[in-house]
Amino acid sequence: MPKGSGDKYRHADGWGEFLNIVEIESSELGDANNDGEVSADDINAISSYIVRGDTKNFIFKNADVNGDKMVNAADIVNIVNMNK
């Protein structure tokens, strides 16, 4: 499951019965918030990073969609274009 979500899974119906719940970091380009999918939530995560420096559950390498070693509005545009 996505990194940082282990407790949610451990307490969810059915999931608590699993003994070995492993959190992993997403490697999907655009999945900035590490929830396992590329969506508007990733745009919000990138915006929060740019404006407030918020790094909670933030994966820089996934957010840097265009590979320029910076996370900025260009990466947001690329995520929007990926989802067309």
PDB file of N, CA, C and O in Angstrom:
ATOM      1  N   MET A   1       0.833  -1.175   0.000  1.00  0.00           N
ATOM      2  CA  MET A   1       0.000   0.000   0.000  1.00  0.00           C
ATOM      3  C   MET A   1       0.877   1.236   0.000  1.00  0.00           C
ATOM      4  O   MET A   1       2.069   1.139   0.290  1.00  0.00           O
ATOM      5  N   PRO A   2       0.316   2.409  -0.320  1.00  0.00           N
ATOM      6  CA  PRO A   2       1.120   3.624  -0.363  1.00  0.00           C
ATOM      7  C   PRO A   2       1.770   3.937   0.984  1.00  0.00           C
ATOM      8  O   PRO A   2       1.185   3.712   2.043  1.00  0.00           O
ATOM      9  N   LYS A   3       2.978   4.455   0.918  1.00  0.00           N
ATOM     10  CA  LYS A   3       3.718   4.820   2.124  1.00  0.00           C
ATOM     11  C   LYS A   3       2.917   5.833   2.943  1.00  0.00           C
ATOM     12  O   LYS A   3       2.366   6.792   2.402  1.00  0.00           O
ATOM     13  N   GLY A   4       2.863   5.603   4.248  1.00  0.00           N
ATOM     14  CA  GLY A   4       2.145   6.495   5.144  1.00  0.00           C
ATOM     15  C   GLY A   4       0.694   6.104   5.379  1.00  0.00           C
ATOM     16  O   GLY A   4      -0.001   6.750   6.163  1.00  0.00           O
ATOM     17  N   SER A   5       0.229   5.056   4.709  1.00  0.00           N
ATOM     18  CA  SER A   5      -1.175   4.669   4.857  1.00  0.00           C
ATOM     19  C   SER A   5      -1.359   3.353   5.609  1.00  0.00           C
ATOM     20  O   SER A   5      -2.474   2.835   5.676  1.00  0.00           O
ATOM     21  N   GLY A   6      -0.300   2.811   6.168  1.00  0.00           N
ATOM     22  CA  GLY A   6      -0.362   1.525   6.851  1.00  0.00           C
ATOM     23  C   GLY A   6      -1.392   1.471   7.960  1.00  0.00           C
ATOM     24  O   GLY A   6      -2.133   0.494   8.063  1.00  0.00           O
ATOM     25  N   ASP A   7      -1.457   2.504   8.796  1.00  0.00           N
ATOM     26  CA  ASP A   7      -2.419   2.504   9.897  1.00  0.00           C
ATOM     27  C   ASP A   7      -3.859   2.480   9.392  1.00  0.00           C
ATOM     28  O   ASP A   7      -4.717   1.821   9.979  1.00  0.00           O
ATOM     29  N   LYS A   8      -4.118   3.199   8.308  1.00  0.00           N
ATOM     30  CA  LYS A   8      -5.472   3.193   7.740  1.00  0.00           C
ATOM     31  C   LYS A   8      -5.857   1.785   7.304  1.00  0.00           C
ATOM     32  O   LYS A   8      -6.978   1.339   7.548  1.00  0.00           O
ATOM     33  N   TYR A   9      -4.928   1.088   6.660  1.00  0.00           N
ATOM     34  CA  TYR A   9      -5.199  -0.272   6.208  1.00  0.00           C
ATOM     35  C   TYR A   9      -5.343  -1.226   7.386  1.00  0.00           C
ATOM     36  O   TYR A   9      -6.224  -2.085   7.388  1.00  0.00           O
ATOM     37  N   ARG A  10      -4.475  -1.077   8.392  1.00  0.00           N
ATOM     38  CA  ARG A  10      -4.527  -1.971   9.556  1.00  0.00           C
ATOM     39  C   ARG A  10      -5.858  -1.883  10.292  1.00  0.00           C
ATOM     40  O   ARG A  10      -6.309  -2.865  10.882  1.00  0.00           O
ATOM     41  N   HIS A  11      -6.488  -0.714  10.262  1.00  0.00           N
ATOM     42  CA  HIS A  11      -7.748  -0.514  10.976  1.00  0.00           C
ATOM     43  C   HIS A  11      -8.986  -0.648  10.086  1.00  0.00           C
ATOM     44  O   HIS A  11     -10.113  -0.554  10.571  1.00  0.00           O
ATOM     45  N   ALA A  12      -8.780  -0.865   8.799  1.00  0.00           N
ATOM     46  CA  ALA A  12      -9.910  -0.994   7.870  1.00  0.00           C
ATOM     47  C   ALA A  12     -10.477  -2.412   7.923  1.00  0.00           C
ATOM     48  O   ALA A  12      -9.746  -3.375   8.155  1.00  0.00           O
ATOM     49  N   ASP A  13     -11.782  -2.525   7.707  1.00  0.00           N
ATOM     50  CA  ASP A  13     -12.436  -3.833   7.700  1.00  0.00           C
ATOM     51  C   ASP A  13     -11.737  -4.763   6.718  1.00  0.00           C
ATOM     52  O   ASP A  13     -11.485  -4.397   5.570  1.00  0.00           O
ATOM     53  N   GLY A  14     -11.432  -5.952   7.177  1.00  0.00           N
ATOM     54  CA  GLY A  14     -10.812  -6.962   6.325  1.00  0.00           C
ATOM     55  C   GLY A  14      -9.297  -6.874   6.265  1.00  0.00           C
ATOM     56  O   GLY A  14      -8.618  -7.900   6.308  1.00  0.00           O
ATOM     57  N   TRP A  15      -8.767  -5.686   6.169  1.00  0.00           N
ATOM     58  CA  TRP A  15      -7.315  -5.510   6.044  1.00  0.00           C
ATOM     59  C   TRP A  15      -6.584  -5.817   7.348  1.00  0.00           C
ATOM     60  O   TRP A  15      -5.439  -6.266   7.317  1.00  0.00           O
ATOM     61  N   GLY A  16      -7.219  -5.585   8.483  1.00  0.00           N
ATOM     62  CA  GLY A  16      -6.576  -5.806   9.768  1.00  0.00           C
ATOM     63  C   GLY A  16      -6.196  -7.255  10.020  1.00  0.00           C
ATOM     64  O   GLY A  16      -5.403  -7.545  10.916  1.00  0.00           O
ATOM     65  N   GLU A  17      -6.757  -8.166   9.237  1.00  0.00           N
ATOM     66  CA  GLU A  17      -6.447  -9.577   9.391  1.00  0.00           C
ATOM     67  C   GLU A  17      -5.118  -9.966   8.750  1.00  0.00           C
ATOM     68  O   GLU A  17      -4.572 -11.029   9.044  1.00  0.00           O
ATOM     69  N   PHE A  18      -4.605  -9.115   7.881  1.00  0.00           N
ATOM     70  CA  PHE A  18      -3.310  -9.392   7.258  1.00  0.00           C
ATOM     71  C   PHE A  18      -2.198  -9.121   8.261  1.00  0.00           C
ATOM     72  O   PHE A  18      -2.227  -8.113   8.968  1.00  0.00           O
ATOM     73  N   LEU A  19      -1.227 -10.007   8.325  1.00  0.00           N
ATOM     74  CA  LEU A  19      -0.141  -9.869   9.282  1.00  0.00           C
ATOM     75  C   LEU A  19       1.010  -9.027   8.746  1.00  0.00           C
ATOM     76  O   LEU A  19       1.685  -8.343   9.516  1.00  0.00           O
ATOM     77  N   ASN A  20       1.239  -9.069   7.458  1.00  0.00           N
ATOM     78  CA  ASN A  20       2.387  -8.381   6.877  1.00  0.00           C
ATOM     79  C   ASN A  20       1.917  -7.281   5.932  1.00  0.00           C
ATOM     80  O   ASN A  20       1.810  -7.491   4.724  1.00  0.00           O
ATOM     81  N   ILE A  21       1.641  -6.116   6.492  1.00  0.00           N
ATOM     82  CA  ILE A  21       1.230  -4.972   5.686  1.00  0.00           C
ATOM     83  C   ILE A  21       2.459  -4.115   5.431  1.00  0.00           C
ATOM     84  O   ILE A  21       3.069  -3.593   6.364  1.00  0.00           O
ATOM     85  N   VAL A  22       2.818  -3.974   4.165  1.00  0.00           N
ATOM     86  CA  VAL A  22       4.045  -3.283   3.798  1.00  0.00           C
ATOM     87  C   VAL A  22       3.714  -2.002   3.042  1.00  0.00           C
ATOM     88  O   VAL A  22       2.953  -2.010   2.074  1.00  0.00           O
ATOM     89  N   GLU A  23       4.298  -0.912   3.501  1.00  0.00           N
ATOM     90  CA  GLU A  23       4.118   0.368   2.825  1.00  0.00           C
ATOM     91  C   GLU A  23       5.239   0.542   1.805  1.00  0.00           C
ATOM     92  O   GLU A  23       6.403   0.261   2.091  1.00  0.00           O
ATOM     93  N   ILE A  24       4.875   1.006   0.618  1.00  0.00           N
ATOM     94  CA  ILE A  24       5.878   1.241  -0.418  1.00  0.00           C
ATOM     95  C   ILE A  24       5.730   2.652  -0.969  1.00  0.00           C
ATOM     96  O   ILE A  24       4.666   3.267  -0.884  1.00  0.00           O
ATOM     97  N   GLU A  25       6.807   3.138  -1.525  1.00  0.00           N
ATOM     98  CA  GLU A  25       6.773   4.450  -2.151  1.00  0.00           C
ATOM     99  C   GLU A  25       6.472   4.264  -3.629  1.00  0.00           C
ATOM    100  O   GLU A  25       7.129   3.478  -4.313  1.00  0.00           O
ATOM    101  N   SER A  26       5.490   4.982  -4.108  1.00  0.00           N
ATOM    102  CA  SER A  26       5.109   4.904  -5.511  1.00  0.00           C
ATOM    103  C   SER A  26       6.258   5.369  -6.402  1.00  0.00           C
ATOM    104  O   SER A  26       7.018   6.266  -6.036  1.00  0.00           O
ATOM    105  N   SER A  27       6.374   4.758  -7.561  1.00  0.00           N
ATOM    106  CA  SER A  27       7.370   5.207  -8.534  1.00  0.00           C
ATOM    107  C   SER A  27       6.691   5.721  -9.804  1.00  0.00           C
ATOM    108  O   SER A  27       7.348   5.948 -10.820  1.00  0.00           O
ATOM    109  N   GLU A  28       5.365   5.902  -9.738  1.00  0.00           N
ATOM    110  CA  GLU A  28       4.610   6.346 -10.907  1.00  0.00           C
ATOM    111  C   GLU A  28       4.802   7.846 -11.127  1.00  0.00           C
ATOM    112  O   GLU A  28       4.492   8.656 -10.253  1.00  0.00           O
ATOM    113  N   LEU A  29       5.307   8.197 -12.280  1.00  0.00           N
ATOM    114  CA  LEU A  29       5.532   9.592 -12.627  1.00  0.00           C
ATOM    115  C   LEU A  29       4.216  10.360 -12.546  1.00  0.00           C
ATOM    116  O   LEU A  29       3.230   9.986 -13.181  1.00  0.00           O
ATOM    117  N   GLY A  30       4.209  11.431 -11.766  1.00  0.00           N
ATOM    118  CA  GLY A  30       3.010  12.238 -11.575  1.00  0.00           C
ATOM    119  C   GLY A  30       2.327  11.966 -10.252  1.00  0.00           C
ATOM    120  O   GLY A  30       1.542  12.793  -9.787  1.00  0.00           O
ATOM    121  N   ASP A  31       2.606  10.813  -9.623  1.00  0.00           N
ATOM    122  CA  ASP A  31       1.982  10.469  -8.343  1.00  0.00           C
ATOM    123  C   ASP A  31       2.728  11.175  -7.209  1.00  0.00           C
ATOM    124  O   ASP A  31       3.442  10.543  -6.431  1.00  0.00           O
ATOM    125  N   ALA A  32       2.554  12.478  -7.132  1.00  0.00           N
ATOM    126  CA  ALA A  32       3.281  13.309  -6.175  1.00  0.00           C
ATOM    127  C   ALA A  32       2.878  13.043  -4.736  1.00  0.00           C
ATOM    128  O   ALA A  32       3.702  13.192  -3.834  1.00  0.00           O
ATOM    129  N   ASN A  33       1.628  12.651  -4.496  1.00  0.00           N
ATOM    130  CA  ASN A  33       1.149  12.455  -3.127  1.00  0.00           C
ATOM    131  C   ASN A  33       1.231  10.997  -2.672  1.00  0.00           C
ATOM    132  O   ASN A  33       0.789  10.668  -1.571  1.00  0.00           O
ATOM    133  N   ASN A  34       1.787  10.133  -3.501  1.00  0.00           N
ATOM    134  CA  ASN A  34       2.058   8.744  -3.137  1.00  0.00           C
ATOM    135  C   ASN A  34       0.796   7.950  -2.777  1.00  0.00           C
ATOM    136  O   ASN A  34       0.812   7.129  -1.860  1.00  0.00           O
ATOM    137  N   ASP A  35      -0.295   8.203  -3.509  1.00  0.00           N
ATOM    138  CA  ASP A  35      -1.504   7.431  -3.224  1.00  0.00           C
ATOM    139  C   ASP A  35      -1.746   6.325  -4.250  1.00  0.00           C
ATOM    140  O   ASP A  35      -2.770   5.643  -4.204  1.00  0.00           O
ATOM    141  N   GLY A  36      -0.812   6.150  -5.165  1.00  0.00           N
ATOM    142  CA  GLY A  36      -0.915   5.061  -6.126  1.00  0.00           C
ATOM    143  C   GLY A  36      -1.624   5.397  -7.422  1.00  0.00           C
ATOM    144  O   GLY A  36      -1.792   4.528  -8.277  1.00  0.00           O
ATOM    145  N   GLU A  37      -2.046   6.652  -7.585  1.00  0.00           N
ATOM    146  CA  GLU A  37      -2.691   7.055  -8.834  1.00  0.00           C
ATOM    147  C   GLU A  37      -2.369   8.515  -9.134  1.00  0.00           C
ATOM    148  O   GLU A  37      -2.072   9.295  -8.230  1.00  0.00           O
ATOM    149  N   VAL A  38      -2.431   8.869 -10.401  1.00  0.00           N
ATOM    150  CA  VAL A  38      -2.200  10.245 -10.823  1.00  0.00           C
ATOM    151  C   VAL A  38      -3.556  10.899 -11.006  1.00  0.00           C
ATOM    152  O   VAL A  38      -4.371  10.451 -11.813  1.00  0.00           O
ATOM    153  N   SER A  39      -3.795  11.976 -10.239  1.00  0.00           N
ATOM    154  CA  SER A  39      -5.107  12.623 -10.249  1.00  0.00           C
ATOM    155  C   SER A  39      -4.971  14.088  -9.854  1.00  0.00           C
ATOM    156  O   SER A  39      -3.865  14.602  -9.686  1.00  0.00           O
ATOM    157  N   ALA A  40      -6.101  14.743  -9.710  1.00  0.00           N
ATOM    158  CA  ALA A  40      -6.114  16.143  -9.269  1.00  0.00           C
ATOM    159  C   ALA A  40      -5.485  16.293  -7.882  1.00  0.00           C
ATOM    160  O   ALA A  40      -4.973  17.361  -7.548  1.00  0.00           O
ATOM    161  N   ASP A  41      -5.520  15.232  -7.077  1.00  0.00           N
ATOM    162  CA  ASP A  41      -4.892  15.288  -5.757  1.00  0.00           C
ATOM    163  C   ASP A  41      -3.389  15.510  -5.865  1.00  0.00           C
ATOM    164  O   ASP A  41      -2.786  16.119  -4.980  1.00  0.00           O
ATOM    165  N   ASP A  42      -2.788  15.027  -6.928  1.00  0.00           N
ATOM    166  CA  ASP A  42      -1.353  15.243  -7.134  1.00  0.00           C
ATOM    167  C   ASP A  42      -1.074  16.696  -7.501  1.00  0.00           C
ATOM    168  O   ASP A  42      -0.058  17.263  -7.099  1.00  0.00           O
ATOM    169  N   ILE A  43      -1.977  17.289  -8.263  1.00  0.00           N
ATOM    170  CA  ILE A  43      -1.844  18.713  -8.584  1.00  0.00           C
ATOM    171  C   ILE A  43      -1.943  19.533  -7.308  1.00  0.00           C
ATOM    172  O   ILE A  43      -1.194  20.493  -7.126  1.00  0.00           O
ATOM    173  N   ASN A  44      -2.859  19.163  -6.424  1.00  0.00           N
ATOM    174  CA  ASN A  44      -2.969  19.849  -5.132  1.00  0.00           C
ATOM    175  C   ASN A  44      -1.703  19.673  -4.305  1.00  0.00           C
ATOM    176  O   ASN A  44      -1.245  20.618  -3.662  1.00  0.00           O
ATOM    177  N   ALA A  45      -1.135  18.473  -4.316  1.00  0.00           N
ATOM    178  CA  ALA A  45       0.096  18.217  -3.559  1.00  0.00           C
ATOM    179  C   ALA A  45       1.253  19.056  -4.091  1.00  0.00           C
ATOM    180  O   ALA A  45       2.034  19.609  -3.317  1.00  0.00           O
ATOM    181  N   ILE A  46       1.358  19.148  -5.409  1.00  0.00           N
ATOM    182  CA  ILE A  46       2.425  19.957  -6.004  1.00  0.00           C
ATOM    183  C   ILE A  46       2.201  21.424  -5.690  1.00  0.00           C
ATOM    184  O   ILE A  46       3.147  22.140  -5.363  1.00  0.00           O
ATOM    185  N   SER A  47       0.969  21.875  -5.786  1.00  0.00           N
ATOM    186  CA  SER A  47       0.656  23.275  -5.458  1.00  0.00           C
ATOM    187  C   SER A  47       1.006  23.582  -4.004  1.00  0.00           C
ATOM    188  O   SER A  47       1.573  24.635  -3.715  1.00  0.00           O
ATOM    189  N   SER A  48       0.677  22.683  -3.097  1.00  0.00           N
ATOM    190  CA  SER A  48       1.004  22.872  -1.681  1.00  0.00           C
ATOM    191  C   SER A  48       2.512  22.902  -1.462  1.00  0.00           C
ATOM    192  O   SER A  48       3.008  23.656  -0.625  1.00  0.00           O
ATOM    193  N   TYR A  49       3.232  22.091  -2.209  1.00  0.00           N
ATOM    194  CA  TYR A  49       4.690  22.089  -2.127  1.00  0.00           C
ATOM    195  C   TYR A  49       5.258  23.423  -2.611  1.00  0.00           C
ATOM    196  O   TYR A  49       6.135  24.006  -1.973  1.00  0.00           O
ATOM    197  N   ILE A  50       4.748  23.895  -3.743  1.00  0.00           N
ATOM    198  CA  ILE A  50       5.256  25.146  -4.321  1.00  0.00           C
ATOM    199  C   ILE A  50       4.942  26.335  -3.417  1.00  0.00           C
ATOM    200  O   ILE A  50       5.812  27.168  -3.164  1.00  0.00           O
ATOM    201  N   VAL A  51       3.723  26.417  -2.937  1.00  0.00           N
ATOM    202  CA  VAL A  51       3.270  27.586  -2.171  1.00  0.00           C
ATOM    203  C   VAL A  51       3.724  27.555  -0.717  1.00  0.00           C
ATOM    204  O   VAL A  51       4.179  28.566  -0.182  1.00  0.00           O
ATOM    205  N   ARG A  52       3.601  26.382  -0.074  1.00  0.00           N
ATOM    206  CA  ARG A  52       3.866  26.310   1.374  1.00  0.00           C
ATOM    207  C   ARG A  52       5.062  25.452   1.754  1.00  0.00           C
ATOM    208  O   ARG A  52       5.438  25.397   2.924  1.00  0.00           O
ATOM    209  N   GLY A  53       5.653  24.791   0.792  1.00  0.00           N
ATOM    210  CA  GLY A  53       6.762  23.894   1.106  1.00  0.00           C
ATOM    211  C   GLY A  53       6.317  22.619   1.795  1.00  0.00           C
ATOM    212  O   GLY A  53       7.120  21.958   2.453  1.00  0.00           O
ATOM    213  N   ASP A  54       5.037  22.263   1.652  1.00  0.00           N
ATOM    214  CA  ASP A  54       4.468  21.085   2.303  1.00  0.00           C
ATOM    215  C   ASP A  54       5.037  19.817   1.668  1.00  0.00           C
ATOM    216  O   ASP A  54       4.871  19.588   0.470  1.00  0.00           O
ATOM    217  N   THR A  55       5.703  18.999   2.472  1.00  0.00           N
ATOM    218  CA  THR A  55       6.299  17.767   1.965  1.00  0.00           C
ATOM    219  C   THR A  55       5.679  16.503   2.556  1.00  0.00           C
ATOM    220  O   THR A  55       6.212  15.411   2.360  1.00  0.00           O
ATOM    221  N   LYS A  56       4.564  16.631   3.277  1.00  0.00           N
ATOM    222  CA  LYS A  56       3.925  15.451   3.861  1.00  0.00           C
ATOM    223  C   LYS A  56       3.424  14.532   2.746  1.00  0.00           C
ATOM    224  O   LYS A  56       2.651  14.950   1.883  1.00  0.00           O
ATOM    225  N   ASN A  57       3.870  13.291   2.777  1.00  0.00           N
ATOM    226  CA  ASN A  57       3.523  12.297   1.750  1.00  0.00           C
ATOM    227  C   ASN A  57       3.834  12.789   0.339  1.00  0.00           C
ATOM    228  O   ASN A  57       3.123  12.449  -0.607  1.00  0.00           O
ATOM    229  N   PHE A  58       4.881  13.582   0.194  1.00  0.00           N
ATOM    230  CA  PHE A  58       5.243  14.173  -1.096  1.00  0.00           C
ATOM    231  C   PHE A  58       6.452  13.442  -1.664  1.00  0.00           C
ATOM    232  O   PHE A  58       7.462  13.287  -0.978  1.00  0.00           O
ATOM    233  N   ILE A  59       6.357  12.993  -2.905  1.00  0.00           N
ATOM    234  CA  ILE A  59       7.449  12.286  -3.569  1.00  0.00           C
ATOM    235  C   ILE A  59       8.004  13.190  -4.667  1.00  0.00           C
ATOM    236  O   ILE A  59       7.416  13.314  -5.742  1.00  0.00           O
ATOM    237  N   PHE A  60       9.143  13.816  -4.382  1.00  0.00           N
ATOM    238  CA  PHE A  60       9.724  14.795  -5.300  1.00  0.00           C
ATOM    239  C   PHE A  60       9.982  14.189  -6.671  1.00  0.00           C
ATOM    240  O   PHE A  60       9.653  14.799  -7.689  1.00  0.00           O
ATOM    241  N   LYS A  61      10.569  12.991  -6.710  1.00  0.00           N
ATOM    242  CA  LYS A  61      10.926  12.393  -8.005  1.00  0.00           C
ATOM    243  C   LYS A  61       9.697  12.128  -8.871  1.00  0.00           C
ATOM    244  O   LYS A  61       9.790  12.162 -10.098  1.00  0.00           O
ATOM    245  N   ASN A  62       8.553  11.867  -8.251  1.00  0.00           N
ATOM    246  CA  ASN A  62       7.324  11.669  -9.024  1.00  0.00           C
ATOM    247  C   ASN A  62       6.709  12.995  -9.448  1.00  0.00           C
ATOM    248  O   ASN A  62       6.089  13.095 -10.506  1.00  0.00           O
ATOM    249  N   ALA A  63       6.889  14.015  -8.606  1.00  0.00           N
ATOM    250  CA  ALA A  63       6.321  15.328  -8.898  1.00  0.00           C
ATOM    251  C   ALA A  63       7.074  16.040 -10.012  1.00  0.00           C
ATOM    252  O   ALA A  63       6.494  16.860 -10.723  1.00  0.00           O
ATOM    253  N   ASP A  64       8.355  15.739 -10.173  1.00  0.00           N
ATOM    254  CA  ASP A  64       9.177  16.358 -11.220  1.00  0.00           C
ATOM    255  C   ASP A  64       8.903  15.654 -12.548  1.00  0.00           C
ATOM    256  O   ASP A  64       9.751  14.934 -13.076  1.00  0.00           O
ATOM    257  N   VAL A  65       7.715  15.876 -13.066  1.00  0.00           N
ATOM    258  CA  VAL A  65       7.234  15.148 -14.239  1.00  0.00           C
ATOM    259  C   VAL A  65       8.096  15.404 -15.472  1.00  0.00           C
ATOM    260  O   VAL A  65       8.324  14.488 -16.262  1.00  0.00           O
ATOM    261  N   ASN A  66       8.572  16.620 -15.646  1.00  0.00           N
ATOM    262  CA  ASN A  66       9.353  16.927 -16.846  1.00  0.00           C
ATOM    263  C   ASN A  66      10.849  16.667 -16.659  1.00  0.00           C
ATOM    264  O   ASN A  66      11.625  16.878 -17.591  1.00  0.00           O
ATOM    265  N   GLY A  67      11.270  16.213 -15.472  1.00  0.00           N
ATOM    266  CA  GLY A  67      12.649  15.799 -15.257  1.00  0.00           C
ATOM    267  C   GLY A  67      13.687  16.904 -15.226  1.00  0.00           C
ATOM    268  O   GLY A  67      14.863  16.655 -15.491  1.00  0.00           O
ATOM    269  N   ASP A  68      13.267  18.130 -14.904  1.00  0.00           N
ATOM    270  CA  ASP A  68      14.225  19.240 -14.893  1.00  0.00           C
ATOM    271  C   ASP A  68      14.828  19.502 -13.513  1.00  0.00           C
ATOM    272  O   ASP A  68      15.482  20.525 -13.311  1.00  0.00           O
ATOM    273  N   LYS A  69      14.617  18.592 -12.567  1.00  0.00           N
ATOM    274  CA  LYS A  69      15.143  18.678 -11.192  1.00  0.00           C
ATOM    275  C   LYS A  69      14.516  19.809 -10.386  1.00  0.00           C
ATOM    276  O   LYS A  69      15.069  20.237  -9.373  1.00  0.00           O
ATOM    277  N   MET A  70      13.356  20.292 -10.841  1.00  0.00           N
ATOM    278  CA  MET A  70      12.594  21.311 -10.119  1.00  0.00           C
ATOM    279  C   MET A  70      11.133  20.891 -10.138  1.00  0.00           C
ATOM    280  O   MET A  70      10.676  20.234 -11.073  1.00  0.00           O
ATOM    281  N   VAL A  71      10.408  21.276  -9.100  1.00  0.00           N
ATOM    282  CA  VAL A  71       8.966  21.041  -9.077  1.00  0.00           C
ATOM    283  C   VAL A  71       8.303  22.399  -9.155  1.00  0.00           C
ATOM    284  O   VAL A  71       8.452  23.229  -8.259  1.00  0.00           O
ATOM    285  N   ASN A  72       7.562  22.620 -10.245  1.00  0.00           N
ATOM    286  CA  ASN A  72       6.936  23.923 -10.470  1.00  0.00           C
ATOM    287  C   ASN A  72       5.679  23.751 -11.326  1.00  0.00           C
ATOM    288  O   ASN A  72       5.228  22.632 -11.571  1.00  0.00           O
ATOM    289  N   ALA A  73       5.135  24.855 -11.767  1.00  0.00           N
ATOM    290  CA  ALA A  73       3.884  24.835 -12.527  1.00  0.00           C
ATOM    291  C   ALA A  73       3.995  24.020 -13.813  1.00  0.00           C
ATOM    292  O   ALA A  73       2.994  23.481 -14.286  1.00  0.00           O
ATOM    293  N   ALA A  74       5.188  23.923 -14.382  1.00  0.00           N
ATOM    294  CA  ALA A  74       5.358  23.123 -15.598  1.00  0.00           C
ATOM    295  C   ALA A  74       5.010  21.657 -15.332  1.00  0.00           C
ATOM    296  O   ALA A  74       4.477  20.976 -16.208  1.00  0.00           O
ATOM    297  N   ASP A  75       5.306  21.178 -14.141  1.00  0.00           N
ATOM    298  CA  ASP A  75       4.970  19.796 -13.796  1.00  0.00           C
ATOM    299  C   ASP A  75       3.461  19.617 -13.677  1.00  0.00           C
ATOM    300  O   ASP A  75       2.927  18.573 -14.052  1.00  0.00           O
ATOM    301  N   ILE A  76       2.774  20.628 -13.157  1.00  0.00           N
ATOM    302  CA  ILE A  76       1.311  20.583 -13.083  1.00  0.00           C
ATOM    303  C   ILE A  76       0.719  20.496 -14.484  1.00  0.00           C
ATOM    304  O   ILE A  76      -0.190  19.703 -14.731  1.00  0.00           O
ATOM    305  N   VAL A  77       1.229  21.306 -15.394  1.00  0.00           N
ATOM    306  CA  VAL A  77       0.752  21.294 -16.780  1.00  0.00           C
ATOM    307  C   VAL A  77       0.962  19.909 -17.391  1.00  0.00           C
ATOM    308  O   VAL A  77       0.096  19.398 -18.101  1.00  0.00           O
ATOM    309  N   ASN A  78       2.104  19.315 -17.113  1.00  0.00           N
ATOM    310  CA  ASN A  78       2.373  17.973 -17.656  1.00  0.00           C
ATOM    311  C   ASN A  78       1.401  16.941 -17.104  1.00  0.00           C
ATOM    312  O   ASN A  78       0.971  16.053 -17.841  1.00  0.00           O
ATOM    313  N   ILE A  79       1.045  17.034 -15.833  1.00  0.00           N
ATOM    314  CA  ILE A  79       0.075  16.091 -15.264  1.00  0.00           C
ATOM    315  C   ILE A  79      -1.288  16.287 -15.914  1.00  0.00           C
ATOM    316  O   ILE A  79      -1.968  15.314 -16.239  1.00  0.00           O
ATOM    317  N   VAL A  80      -1.687  17.527 -16.102  1.00  0.00           N
ATOM    318  CA  VAL A  80      -2.972  17.798 -16.780  1.00  0.00           C
ATOM    319  C   VAL A  80      -2.945  17.189 -18.178  1.00  0.00           C
ATOM    320  O   VAL A  80      -3.912  16.550 -18.595  1.00  0.00           O
ATOM    321  N   ASN A  81      -1.852  17.380 -18.900  1.00  0.00           N
ATOM    322  CA  ASN A  81      -1.752  16.836 -20.260  1.00  0.00           C
ATOM    323  C   ASN A  81      -1.703  15.317 -20.272  1.00  0.00           C
ATOM    324  O   ASN A  81      -2.171  14.702 -21.230  1.00  0.00           O
ATOM    325  N   MET A  82      -1.150  14.690 -19.232  1.00  0.00           N
ATOM    326  CA  MET A  82      -1.098  13.224 -19.152  1.00  0.00           C
ATOM    327  C   MET A  82      -2.496  12.644 -19.018  1.00  0.00           C
ATOM    328  O   MET A  82      -2.751  11.531 -19.479  1.00  0.00           O
ATOM    329  N   ASN A  83      -3.401  13.380 -18.397  1.00  0.00           N
ATOM    330  CA  ASN A  83      -4.746  12.865 -18.108  1.00  0.00           C
ATOM    331  C   ASN A  83      -5.776  13.246 -19.143  1.00  0.00           C
ATOM    332  O   ASN A  83      -6.973  13.122 -18.883  1.00  0.00           O
ATOM    333  N   LYS A  84      -5.363  13.698 -20.294  1.00  0.00           N
ATOM    334  CA  LYS A  84      -6.315  14.044 -21.357  1.00  0.00           C
ATOM    335  C   LYS A  84      -6.684  12.836 -22.155  1.00  0.00           C
ATOM    336  O   LYS A  84      -7.474  12.934 -23.094  1.00  0.00           O
TER     337      LYS A  84
END
